[in-house]
Amino acid sequence: MRQLIAQGKLSTYLTQKYPAQHEVQTDKALYQYALELKQTYLRNAPQPDKVHYDSKLDVAHHALGLNTAISRVQGGKLKAKKEIRIASLFKTAPEAFLRMIVVHELAHLKERDHDRNFYQLCVHMQPDYHQVEFDLRVYLTHLGL
């Protein structure tokens, strides 16, 4: 990667490997996209109540996606709403990167910690997960240049 950066070819590498941007542009489309992945791979996991793009998440805050449970009182009961937030920079990213971050956050519905089981679940949902995660880091480096 250092050679590609030094030669000014990082953009070419990324464009050849990930040529197209995805079509998931709205929060509604993102929610549907996440639910389709969840239904395909995580039928027994709890369904997120909300999935949306968040303009406040970015690399500077070390968060590209967040999985939260917001507790609210409804009547005499305490209900937790599961919410997934994806950084807005993924609106213009290649589909593989969006899928990787959504897969990562969906995996947190079943596995809270970043342990072996968590990453096995990620690879189950996206077999090339580790390569795409590496390439996402390269993409973020490219954006930072």
C-alpha positions as CSV (number, residue, x, y, z in Angstrom):
1,M,0.0,0.0,0.0
2,R,2.9,2.4,0.7
3,Q,4.2,1.8,-2.8
4,L,0.8,2.5,-4.3
5,I,0.6,5.7,-2.2
6,A,4.1,6.8,-3.2
7,Q,3.4,6.1,-6.9
8,G,0.0,7.9,-6.8
9,K,-1.8,4.7,-7.8
10,L,-4.0,4.1,-4.7
11,S,-7.0,5.5,-6.4
12,T,-6.5,3.3,-9.4
13,Y,-6.2,0.2,-7.2
14,L,-9.4,1.0,-5.4
15,T,-11.3,1.9,-8.6
16,Q,-10.3,-1.4,-10.3
17,K,-11.2,-3.5,-7.3
18,Y,-14.4,-1.7,-6.3
19,P,-15.7,0.1,-9.5
20,A,-19.3,0.9,-8.6
21,Q,-21.1,2.9,-5.9
22,H,-24.2,1.3,-4.4
23,E,-27.8,2.4,-4.7
24,V,-28.6,2.4,-0.9
25,Q,-29.0,6.2,-0.5
26,T,-31.8,6.7,2.0
27,D,-32.3,5.6,5.6
28,K,-35.4,3.6,4.5
29,A,-33.3,1.8,1.8
30,L,-30.5,1.2,4.4
31,Y,-33.0,-0.3,6.9
32,Q,-34.3,-2.6,4.2
33,Y,-30.8,-3.6,3.1
34,A,-29.9,-4.5,6.7
35,L,-33.1,-6.4,7.3
36,E,-32.5,-8.5,4.1
37,L,-29.0,-9.4,5.4
38,K,-30.4,-10.2,8.8
39,Q,-33.1,-12.4,7.5
40,T,-30.7,-14.3,5.3
41,Y,-28.0,-15.0,7.9
42,L,-29.4,-14.1,11.4
43,R,-33.0,-15.3,11.6
44,N,-32.8,-15.8,15.4
45,A,-31.2,-12.5,16.3
46,P,-33.3,-9.6,17.5
47,Q,-34.5,-7.3,14.7
48,P,-33.1,-3.7,14.9
49,D,-35.8,-1.1,15.4
50,K,-33.9,1.5,13.3
51,V,-31.0,1.5,10.9
52,H,-29.9,4.8,9.5
53,Y,-27.0,6.9,8.2
54,D,-25.5,9.2,10.8
55,S,-23.5,12.3,9.7
56,K,-21.9,12.6,13.1
57,L,-20.0,9.3,12.8
58,D,-16.7,9.4,11.1
59,V,-13.1,8.2,11.2
60,A,-12.0,11.1,13.5
61,H,-14.4,9.7,16.2
62,H,-13.1,6.2,15.5
63,A,-16.6,5.0,14.7
64,L,-17.9,4.0,11.3
65,G,-20.9,2.3,12.7
66,L,-22.6,1.9,16.1
67,N,-25.0,-0.6,17.5
68,T,-26.9,0.8,20.5
69,A,-29.8,-0.2,22.7
70,I,-31.8,2.8,23.8
71,S,-34.0,2.1,26.9
72,R,-37.4,3.8,27.1
73,V,-40.2,3.5,29.6
74,Q,-43.4,2.4,28.0
75,G,-46.2,2.2,30.6
76,G,-44.8,0.2,33.5
77,K,-42.2,-1.6,31.3
78,L,-38.7,-0.8,30.3
79,K,-38.2,-1.4,26.5
80,A,-34.8,-1.4,24.7
81,K,-34.9,-0.2,21.1
82,K,-32.0,-1.6,19.1
83,E,-30.5,0.9,16.7
84,I,-27.8,0.7,14.1
85,R,-26.1,3.8,12.9
86,I,-23.8,3.8,9.8
87,A,-21.5,6.7,9.0
88,S,-22.8,8.9,6.2
89,L,-19.5,8.5,4.3
90,F,-20.8,5.0,3.3
91,K,-23.5,6.6,1.1
92,T,-20.8,7.2,-1.6
93,A,-18.7,4.1,-0.8
94,P,-18.6,0.9,-2.9
95,E,-21.2,-1.6,-2.0
96,A,-18.7,-4.1,-0.5
97,F,-17.7,-1.5,2.1
98,L,-21.3,-0.7,3.0
99,R,-22.1,-4.4,3.3
100,M,-19.0,-5.0,5.5
101,I,-20.0,-2.3,8.0
102,V,-23.6,-3.5,8.1
103,V,-22.5,-7.1,8.5
104,H,-20.2,-5.9,11.4
105,E,-23.1,-4.1,13.1
106,L,-25.6,-6.9,12.6
107,A,-23.1,-9.4,14.1
108,H,-23.3,-7.3,17.3
109,L,-26.9,-8.3,17.6
110,K,-25.7,-11.8,18.5
111,E,-22.1,-11.3,19.7
112,R,-21.3,-8.2,21.8
113,D,-17.5,-8.5,21.9
114,H,-15.0,-8.6,19.1
115,D,-14.0,-12.1,19.7
116,R,-13.5,-15.3,17.6
117,N,-17.3,-16.0,17.5
118,F,-18.0,-12.5,16.4
119,Y,-15.6,-12.6,13.5
120,Q,-16.7,-16.1,12.5
121,L,-20.2,-14.7,12.3
122,C,-19.0,-11.8,10.1
123,V,-17.2,-14.3,7.8
124,H,-20.4,-16.4,7.6
125,M,-22.3,-13.3,6.3
126,Q,-19.5,-12.0,4.1
127,P,-16.9,-14.7,3.3
128,D,-14.3,-12.1,2.2
129,Y,-14.9,-10.0,5.3
130,H,-11.3,-9.6,6.4
131,Q,-10.1,-8.6,2.9
132,V,-12.9,-6.1,2.6
133,E,-12.1,-4.7,6.1
134,F,-8.5,-4.2,5.0
135,D,-9.5,-2.6,1.7
136,L,-11.9,-0.3,3.7
137,R,-8.9,0.9,5.7
138,V,-7.0,1.5,2.4
139,Y,-10.1,3.4,1.2
140,L,-10.2,5.5,4.3
141,T,-6.5,6.2,3.9
142,H,-7.2,7.3,0.3
143,L,-9.9,9.7,1.5
144,G,-7.6,11.1,4.1
145,L,-4.9,11.9,1.5
